[in-house]
Amino acid sequence: MNKRFRALAFITAMLLQVNVCFGAGFTYKKADFEGKNFPDVIGTKYEDAALYLKAFDYISGYPDGTFKPEKEITRAEMVAILFAFSFPAKNKLKAQEEPLNTFTDVPMDHWAKQQIEIAAQLGLVSGYGNGIFKPDAHITHAEVITMLLNLHNLKADVLKNEVTSKEKWPNNYVFYYIMTTEKPTYLFDDVSVYSSTNAKRGDVAVYISDIRDIQWE
């Protein structure tokens, strides 16, 4: 990124701090949730983010009680996580009478078939064209960020923002995430890593915590 673009991004980020698009955020006391976190995230960079998901039953983890933060996550699994936060998606799934079949590479007996179809209808996710979704493919960082920003109805903001409106996907969504969560500006220098590497379960927890502005004290 050139110096001019970085300066513009920095200015925009400062403006966004005045009226953060993600809302006022939430602050919780760790003492209220003592002993409720996953044992395999204690002392890691994922600890606080995982605690939020566990404490409020957004993610239950594995039968052995672990979270497995270093495990990569699939696109279908990410859709299931979106449903944990989306009442419209849950309600639409309950009200769905006839099964949907937009994505031909997602069999009707796939465990997340209808969740994927409904998430696409609501604009939370998209496929690759020609009826392809790749449900069991590992998801990239950029795809996770895109789904989460769509979940929070921020697509319009991404498209009209002074900086991100000039960028194509995935840069537009990634830039927006970096700016609005006040990440270091050096991250603008190599955003390709977001689209070229797969996200882990711990990464997803951090993105969710960042975007919902979760704070612990």
Secondary structure, DSSP 8 states (H G I E B T S, - for coil): --HHHHHHHHHHHHHHHHT-TT-S-EEE-GGGGTT-S-GGGTTSTTHHHHHHHHHTTS----TTS---TTSB-BHHHHHHHHHHH-HHHHHHHHH--S-----TTS-TTSTTHHHHHHHHHTTS----BTTB--TTSB-BHHHHHHHHHHHTT-HHHHHHSTTGGGS-TTHHHHHHHHHHTT--GGGGGGTHHHHHSB-BHHHHHHHHHHHTTEEE-
